[in-house]
Amino acid sequence: MNATIHTQITHESETQRQYPRFNMPSRVSLNGKEYEVKNLSTGGVALLNVEKGFARKNKISIDLKLPFSEFFLGITLSAEVQYYNSADKILGCQFVDLGQEQISFLNYAIKSFIAGDIVTSEKILNIASRNNFTKVRSHKSNNTPVSSFKRQLPGLLLVLLIGILIATIIAGNLYSSIFIVNAENAAVMGPTIAVNAKIEGVYISQLDPGLTLVQQNQVIGTVTPVGVGTSIAIQSPCNCYIAKTHTVSGELISQSQQIMSLLPMDAKPWIIAEIDPTKAKKIGSDSLAAISIFGSKTNYTGHVVSMESPLSDTRLSGNKTVLAKIIPDQKLPVDFVNRMAVVTFAIY
């Protein structure tokens, strides 16, 4: 068995990777799709046949599944994209922000695989069946049964611990499937104001590079007609954050072309979450939404104020999912707009 396990370990130098990787049969759910795992370690995971590239350093949430013959063990993990090999369609991710229970689960699964307590049968994991009991030797001494029991005790405790771990994980998965709904995607949204050109001409920016705030009536730029004509100044309609710049200084633009998107400083952002239609019916206006926003250590809560049909035009991924608008119970900073978020709903 040791020879088999050694062939499933990928060895690399310390400069290449900090953790040894193992070819354990497992799968990962990411953005509503399931991918086969190329290799797994306590530090990260590599996925096969990933059609779409992911930007490096982006944080994602994945569901790791270890398939057994009659059931599977699953755990949700936070990861950061390290690379994407478009030629081989391989996505490499590093685990981040893991809790103690998540780290213990990964360590226990991998150590059990190395020790041979978990073995593979094609692409299914099995708990190895071992004879941990030996026949009691026939001795006249009364101390023999006690010595035999002491030898058996570690094996019995190991079996008991494995049973408790499996029961706990199954109970956790059952609880999550009944009482928790996870949004497939979510993002912070806000009321943006479009600034458009009034005439056709050459746009010249009047803002300093790197500026993120503009005051009401501040000159954003000018548009000068080609040929004969007077330049027209474009002013900010509010005290706003610059959400996005759509044109480049010196560019020839047409009339009504959008130059900039602004976000009022006193705006109250909200959350838009994508939910599987089969699970959306479990969510009501009284369902509590737990919200985590990338780049923030603060945990927020909120409540659903509206839900759009999957037949309407989705705005986040283009999938036929239900869009839920969530108003946070706490005011979100305006600069959170366009950040990705993780949303879960408690339905009990």
LUMGU-97568 format. One record per residue (C-alpha): residue number from 1; residue in one letter; x, y, z. Coordinates in nm, 2 decimals, padded with zeros to 4 digits, always signed. Layout:
NUM,A,X,Y,Z
...
This chain:
1,M,+00.00,+00.00,+00.00
2,N,+00.29,+00.23,+00.08
3,A,+00.42,+00.20,-00.28
4,T,+00.07,+00.30,-00.41
5,I,+00.05,+00.61,-00.19
6,H,+00.40,+00.73,-00.29
7,T,+00.30,+00.74,-00.66
8,Q,+00.02,+00.97,-00.57
9,I,+00.24,+01.24,-00.41
10,T,+00.38,+01.52,-00.62
11,H,+00.72,+01.63,-00.49
12,E,+00.86,+01.98,-00.56
13,S,+01.14,+02.19,-00.42
14,E,+01.08,+02.43,-00.13
15,T,+01.10,+02.72,-00.37
16,Q,+00.83,+02.58,-00.59
17,R,+00.56,+02.49,-00.33
18,Q,+00.54,+02.49,+00.05
19,Y,+00.31,+02.19,+00.09
20,P,+00.34,+01.84,-00.07
21,R,+00.04,+01.77,-00.30
22,F,-00.16,+01.45,-00.32
23,N,-00.37,+01.30,-00.59
24,M,-00.67,+01.21,-00.37
25,P,-01.00,+01.15,-00.55
26,S,-01.20,+01.47,-00.49
27,R,-01.41,+01.73,-00.66
28,V,-01.47,+02.11,-00.61
29,S,-01.79,+02.31,-00.67
30,L,-01.71,+02.67,-00.79
31,N,-01.96,+02.92,-00.92
32,G,-02.22,+02.66,-00.97
33,K,-01.99,+02.42,-01.16
34,E,-01.81,+02.11,-01.04
35,Y,-01.45,+02.04,-01.13
36,E,-01.22,+01.74,-01.08
37,V,-00.92,+01.80,-00.85
38,K,-00.58,+01.75,-01.00
39,N,-00.40,+01.76,-00.67
40,L,-00.47,+01.86,-00.31
41,S,-00.27,+01.98,-00.01
42,T,-00.33,+02.15,+00.32
43,G,-00.21,+02.47,+00.15
44,G,-00.42,+02.47,-00.17
45,V,-00.58,+02.29,-00.46
46,A,-00.54,+02.26,-00.84
47,L,-00.85,+02.21,-01.06
48,L,-00.88,+02.04,-01.40
49,N,-01.08,+02.15,-01.71
50,V,-01.16,+02.50,-01.59
51,E,-01.30,+02.67,-01.90
52,K,-01.29,+03.03,-01.78
53,G,-00.98,+03.21,-01.65
54,F,-00.96,+03.37,-01.32
55,A,-00.75,+03.68,-01.23
56,R,-00.45,+03.62,-01.00
57,K,-00.51,+03.72,-00.63
58,N,-00.89,+03.71,-00.67
59,K,-01.06,+03.55,-00.36
60,I,-01.31,+03.28,-00.43
61,S,-01.53,+03.04,-00.22
62,I,-01.51,+02.67,-00.31
63,D,-01.69,+02.36,-00.18
64,L,-01.44,+02.06,-00.15
65,K,-01.60,+01.72,-00.17
66,L,-01.44,+01.39,-00.08
67,P,-01.65,+01.11,-00.23
68,F,-01.70,+00.78,-00.04
69,S,-01.89,+00.48,-00.16
70,E,-02.22,+00.56,+00.01
71,F,-02.18,+00.93,+00.09
72,F,-01.95,+01.23,+00.06
73,L,-01.78,+01.46,+00.30
74,G,-01.79,+01.83,+00.21
75,I,-01.64,+02.15,+00.34
76,T,-01.66,+02.52,+00.23
77,L,-01.32,+02.69,+00.20
78,S,-01.19,+03.04,+00.11
79,A,-00.91,+03.04,-00.15
80,E,-00.70,+03.29,-00.35
81,V,-00.62,+03.23,-00.72
82,Q,-00.25,+03.18,-00.78
83,Y,-00.24,+03.10,-01.15
84,Y,-00.44,+02.98,-01.44
85,N,-00.29,+02.76,-01.72
86,S,-00.51,+02.84,-02.02
87,A,-00.34,+02.57,-02.24
88,D,-00.40,+02.29,-01.99
89,K,-00.71,+02.45,-01.84
90,I,-00.57,+02.42,-01.48
91,L,-00.66,+02.66,-01.21
92,G,-00.43,+02.68,-00.90
93,C,-00.56,+02.82,-00.57
94,Q,-00.42,+02.88,-00.23
95,F,-00.64,+02.83,+00.08
96,V,-00.67,+03.15,+00.29
97,D,-00.85,+03.25,+00.61
98,L,-00.91,+02.89,+00.72
99,G,-01.05,+02.83,+01.07
100,Q,-00.93,+02.57,+01.31
101,E,-01.20,+02.32,+01.22
102,Q,-01.13,+02.36,+00.84
103,I,-00.75,+02.31,+00.90
104,S,-00.81,+02.01,+01.12
105,F,-01.04,+01.85,+00.86
106,L,-00.78,+01.89,+00.58
107,N,-00.49,+01.76,+00.80
108,Y,-00.70,+01.46,+00.92
109,A,-00.81,+01.36,+00.57
110,I,-00.46,+01.39,+00.41
111,K,-00.28,+01.22,+00.71
112,S,-00.54,+00.94,+00.69
113,F,-00.47,+00.90,+00.32
114,I,-00.09,+00.89,+00.38
115,A,-00.13,+00.64,+00.66
116,G,-00.35,+00.41,+00.46
117,D,-00.66,+00.46,+00.68
118,I,-00.83,+00.60,+00.36
119,V,-00.75,+00.42,+00.03
120,T,-00.88,+00.47,-00.33
121,S,-01.09,+00.23,-00.54
122,E,-01.09,+00.39,-00.89
123,K,-01.22,+00.74,-00.81
124,I,-01.39,+00.66,-00.48
125,L,-01.24,+00.68,-00.13
126,N,-01.29,+00.39,+00.11
127,I,-01.21,+00.35,+00.48
128,A,-00.96,+00.07,+00.50
129,S,-01.08,-00.25,+00.67
130,R,-00.81,-00.37,+00.91
131,N,-00.80,-00.66,+01.16
132,N,-00.70,-00.47,+01.47
133,F,-00.77,-00.76,+01.70
134,T,-00.55,-01.06,+01.76
135,K,-00.63,-01.38,+01.93
136,V,-00.56,-01.39,+02.30
137,R,-00.28,-01.62,+02.38
138,S,-00.35,-01.89,+02.62
139,H,-00.17,-01.82,+02.94
140,K,-00.24,-01.92,+03.29
141,S,-00.14,-01.58,+03.41
142,N,-00.44,-01.35,+03.50
143,N,-00.25,-01.05,+03.36
144,T,-00.28,-01.16,+02.99
145,P,-00.64,-01.03,+02.92
146,V,-00.55,-00.69,+03.06
147,S,-00.24,-00.66,+02.84
148,S,-00.43,-00.77,+02.53
149,F,-00.70,-00.50,+02.60
150,K,-00.44,-00.23,+02.63
151,R,-00.30,-00.33,+02.29
152,Q,-00.65,-00.31,+02.14
153,L,-00.74,+00.02,+02.30
154,P,-00.56,+00.25,+02.05
155,G,-00.73,+00.08,+01.76
156,L,-01.07,+00.10,+01.93
157,L,-01.02,+00.47,+02.01
158,L,-00.92,+00.54,+01.65
159,V,-01.23,+00.37,+01.51
160,L,-01.44,+00.57,+01.76
161,L,-01.28,+00.90,+01.66
162,I,-01.33,+00.83,+01.29
163,G,-01.70,+00.74,+01.36
164,I,-01.75,+01.06,+01.56
165,L,-01.58,+01.27,+01.28
166,I,-01.79,+01.12,+01.01
167,A,-02.11,+01.16,+01.21
168,T,-02.03,+01.52,+01.29
169,I,-01.95,+01.60,+00.92
170,I,-02.27,+01.43,+00.80
171,A,-02.48,+01.61,+01.06
172,G,-02.32,+01.94,+00.96
173,N,-02.39,+01.88,+00.59
174,L,-02.75,+01.78,+00.68
175,Y,-02.80,+02.09,+00.88
176,S,-02.66,+02.31,+00.60
177,S,-02.88,+02.15,+00.34
178,I,-03.20,+02.19,+00.55
179,F,-03.15,+02.52,+00.72
180,I,-02.89,+02.72,+00.52
181,V,-02.91,+02.86,+00.16
182,N,-02.59,+02.99,+00.01
183,A,-02.60,+03.25,-00.26
184,E,-02.41,+03.15,-00.58
185,N,-02.27,+03.50,-00.63
186,A,-02.32,+03.84,-00.47
187,A,-02.19,+04.19,-00.50
188,V,-02.23,+04.53,-00.34
189,M,-02.43,+04.77,-00.56
190,G,-02.51,+05.15,-00.55
191,P,-02.70,+05.43,-00.72
192,T,-02.45,+05.55,-00.99
193,I,-02.49,+05.88,-01.19
194,A,-02.39,+05.88,-01.56
195,V,-02.20,+06.19,-01.68
196,N,-02.25,+06.22,-02.06
197,A,-02.10,+06.45,-02.33
198,K,-02.34,+06.73,-02.45
199,I,-02.17,+06.77,-02.79
200,E,-01.94,+06.58,-03.02
201,G,-01.57,+06.67,-02.99
202,V,-01.24,+06.60,-02.82
203,Y,-01.26,+06.53,-02.45
204,I,-00.99,+06.68,-02.23
205,S,-00.98,+06.57,-01.86
206,Q,-00.94,+06.85,-01.60
207,L,-00.89,+06.60,-01.31
208,D,-00.56,+06.51,-01.15
209,P,-00.45,+06.15,-01.21
210,G,-00.55,+05.92,-00.93
211,L,-00.83,+06.15,-00.80
212,T,-01.12,+05.95,-00.65
213,L,-01.35,+06.23,-00.53
214,V,-01.51,+06.52,-00.70
215,Q,-01.71,+06.81,-00.55
216,Q,-02.04,+06.94,-00.68
217,N,-02.00,+07.18,-00.98
218,Q,-01.63,+07.09,-01.01
219,V,-01.51,+07.09,-01.37
220,I,-01.45,+06.73,-01.47
221,G,-01.33,+06.81,-01.82
222,T,-01.40,+06.99,-02.15
223,V,-01.53,+06.89,-02.49
224,T,-01.40,+07.09,-02.78
225,P,-01.58,+07.06,-03.12
226,V,-01.36,+06.96,-03.41
227,G,-01.29,+07.26,-03.63
228,V,-01.47,+07.58,-03.52
229,G,-01.65,+07.59,-03.19
230,T,-01.63,+07.68,-02.82
231,S,-01.53,+07.43,-02.56
232,I,-01.80,+07.32,-02.32
233,A,-01.72,+07.24,-01.96
234,I,-01.85,+06.93,-01.80
235,Q,-01.93,+06.97,-01.42
236,S,-01.99,+06.72,-01.15
237,P,-02.36,+06.71,-01.04
238,C,-02.28,+06.60,-00.69
239,N,-02.02,+06.54,-00.42
240,C,-01.93,+06.20,-00.55
241,Y,-01.69,+05.91,-00.57
242,I,-01.56,+05.84,-00.92
243,A,-01.69,+05.49,-00.97
244,K,-01.56,+05.44,-01.33
245,T,-01.40,+05.65,-01.61
246,H,-01.53,+05.55,-01.96
247,T,-01.32,+05.78,-02.18
248,V,-00.95,+05.88,-02.21
249,S,-00.83,+06.24,-02.22
250,G,-00.77,+06.34,-02.58
251,E,-01.03,+06.10,-02.72
252,L,-01.28,+06.20,-02.99
253,I,-01.63,+06.13,-02.84
254,S,-01.98,+06.15,-02.98
255,Q,-02.27,+06.35,-02.84
256,S,-02.44,+06.18,-02.53
257,Q,-02.14,+05.94,-02.50
258,Q,-02.08,+05.84,-02.13
259,I,-01.77,+06.00,-01.99
260,M,-01.78,+05.89,-01.63
261,S,-01.99,+05.71,-01.36
262,L,-02.02,+05.88,-01.03
263,L,-02.15,+05.75,-00.69
264,P,-02.29,+06.01,-00.44
265,M,-02.10,+06.02,-00.11
266,D,-02.42,+05.99,+00.09
267,A,-02.54,+05.69,-00.11
268,K,-02.67,+05.38,+00.08
269,P,-02.53,+05.07,-00.10
270,W,-02.72,+04.74,-00.11
271,I,-02.64,+04.38,-00.20
272,I,-02.75,+04.18,-00.51
273,A,-02.73,+03.81,-00.46
274,E,-02.78,+03.52,-00.72
275,I,-02.97,+03.23,-00.58
276,D,-03.06,+02.89,-00.73
277,P,-03.43,+02.90,-00.82
278,T,-03.49,+02.56,-00.65
279,K,-03.36,+02.71,-00.32
280,A,-03.50,+03.06,-00.36
281,K,-03.85,+02.95,-00.27
282,K,-03.73,+02.88,+00.09
283,I,-03.63,+03.25,+00.14
284,G,-03.87,+03.51,+00.26
285,S,-03.85,+03.87,+00.37
286,D,-03.80,+03.75,+00.73
287,S,-03.50,+03.54,+00.64
288,L,-03.18,+03.67,+00.79
289,A,-02.89,+03.72,+00.55
290,A,-02.54,+03.69,+00.68
291,I,-02.30,+03.91,+00.46
292,S,-01.92,+03.90,+00.43
293,I,-01.76,+04.15,+00.19
294,F,-01.42,+04.10,+00.04
295,G,-01.16,+04.33,+00.19
296,S,-01.36,+04.38,+00.51
297,K,-01.33,+04.20,+00.84
298,T,-01.67,+04.32,+00.96
299,N,-01.97,+04.08,+00.94
300,Y,-02.29,+04.23,+00.83
301,T,-02.66,+04.13,+00.83
302,G,-02.95,+04.22,+00.61
303,H,-03.30,+04.14,+00.49
304,V,-03.45,+04.07,+00.15
305,V,-03.66,+04.35,+00.00
306,S,-03.72,+04.21,-00.35
307,M,-03.66,+03.91,-00.56
308,E,-03.65,+03.90,-00.95
309,S,-03.76,+03.61,-01.15
310,P,-03.50,+03.39,-01.33
311,L,-03.68,+03.49,-01.66
312,S,-03.56,+03.85,-01.62
313,D,-03.22,+03.97,-01.73
314,T,-02.96,+03.88,-01.47
315,R,-02.69,+04.14,-01.40
316,L,-02.41,+03.95,-01.24
317,S,-02.32,+03.63,-01.43
318,G,-02.59,+03.58,-01.70
319,N,-02.71,+03.26,-01.55
320,K,-03.08,+03.19,-01.50
321,T,-03.08,+03.25,-01.13
322,V,-03.31,+03.45,-00.89
323,L,-03.18,+03.79,-00.80
324,A,-03.24,+03.90,-00.44
325,K,-03.19,+04.26,-00.34
326,I,-03.08,+04.28,+00.03
327,I,-03.07,+04.59,+00.24
328,P,-02.80,+04.57,+00.51
329,D,-02.90,+04.64,+00.87
330,Q,-02.57,+04.84,+00.90
331,K,-02.47,+05.12,+00.66
332,L,-02.20,+05.00,+00.42
333,P,-01.92,+05.23,+00.32
334,V,-01.97,+05.38,-00.03
335,D,-01.64,+05.26,-00.15
336,F,-01.76,+04.90,-00.10
337,V,-01.96,+04.93,-00.43
338,N,-01.87,+04.67,-00.69
339,R,-01.69,+04.45,-00.44
340,M,-01.78,+04.08,-00.43
341,A,-01.96,+03.94,-00.13
342,V,-02.05,+03.61,+00.03
343,V,-02.42,+03.58,+00.14
344,T,-02.59,+03.30,+00.33
345,F,-02.95,+03.28,+00.44
346,A,-03.08,+03.12,+00.76
347,I,-03.43,+02.97,+00.69
348,Y,-03.52,+02.81,+01.02
